[in-house]
Amino acid sequence: MQVNFDSVQMTQAPPQAYSFGVVAKTFPGLWITRVLWQFGDGSSFDVPYCCQNWVSEVRYHAYASPGPYTVDVVAFDNAGNAGTAAVTVNWVTPIPEYPNYSLSLILPLIVVFVGLVAVRRGIGRKVS
């Protein structure tokens, strides 16, 4: 039995959603009886089938918190054969481009900088 699997990230903001696609094919004369999805966060989905030697389906799943998740798909046929495929998605919390420092930390640095600039300008002037 052959199982092909892929994923596409759909959103950036929480909850982060993915689209997962699977194509499962079994041997001639046999048919797929079910496809079991396990999304890596404790949730699963079991889809029954009848009378097809190949199936193609897409599932959508959203994750509530950042982290890596391994998604497993297992396809079964009427002869007891199983085929598996897995993909790992990793929801990484983005690092802000400009950190959000509080004003109480930045203000003293600005005062020191302005003071240094004023001192430099005063040193280079001639007194008449």
N, C-alpha and C positions, 0 to 999 in steps of 0.2 A: 504494500500500500504506500502511496506517495502523498505527502502533505506539504504544500508550499504556503508560506505565511509572510505577511509584511505589515508594517504599521506606518501611520502618518500622524504627526502631532497636529492637532486642530486648534488649540488655544494656548495662550501664554499665561493669562491670569488665572488664579484659583477659581474653581477647580480646573485642573489641566485635563483636557479631553484628547483622546486619541481615537483614530479610526483603524481597525484591524481587519485585514482581509485574508481569507484562507481559501485554498482550492485543494480538495482531497479527491484522489482517484484510487479506486481499488482494481482488482484483477478482473479480466473478462469473465462474465457469467456470475459475478458477485455484485452485491450492492451495499452502499453505505447505510448503516442502521442508525448511527447517531454521531454527533460532533459535540465534544465536551470542551468548553472554554473555562480556563482558570486564569483570572486576571492579576494574580499576585498580591492582591490586597485582601484576600479572604473571600471575595465574591466569585461566583462561577455561574455558568449558564449551560444547560444541557439541551441540545436541539435534536429531536428525533427525525429520522428520515426513512423513506421506504422506496425501494425499487429504482434507485439511480446508482450507476457505477461511478459517478463523479458529482461533486457538489461544489458550489462556489457561494460564499456568503461573506457579508461585511457586518461587523459589530462595532458599536461605539461604546467607549467606557471613559468615565471621568475619575480622576484621582483627587482626593481631598487634601493631601499633604505631599510636600516634596519628598523625593527619594527614588531609588531604583526599584522597578517592578518587573518581574519576569512573567510573561504571559505565555501559558502553555495551551496548545490545542491538540486534542487527541481525537482521531477519527476511527470509528469501528465499523467493520463490515459483518455480514451475516455468517461468515465462516470463522469469526472470532479473531480475525487479523486486526491489528491496531497500527496506526501510523501517527507519529507525533512531530510537532514543530514547536519552536519557542522563539520568542523575541524579547529582548530586555529594553524597556524604555526607562529613561532617567530624567526625572523632573528635577532640574537643578534650580535652586533659588538664585535669581540673578543678583550680581553685585551692582549696587547703584553706581552710575557713572560719576556723580558728584555726591560724596557722602554728606549726610545731613548732620553737621556738627551744630551744637547749640551755640547761641549767641554769647553765652557766658564764657565759652572757651575761645571764641574768635576775637571778641572785643579787646581783651588785653593785648593780643598779638597786633591788632591794628594800631592801638595806641603806641606800642613800642615802635612799630614801623614808621608811623608818622613822626614820632619824636626823633628817630634816627635821621630821617630825611631833613627835618628842620635843623638839626645840629650840623649835618653836612653842608647845608646851604649857608649857614651862619659862619662856618669856618672858612669858606672860600671867598668871603666878601672883604673888601677893603674898607677900613673905617676912615672917614675924611674929617 
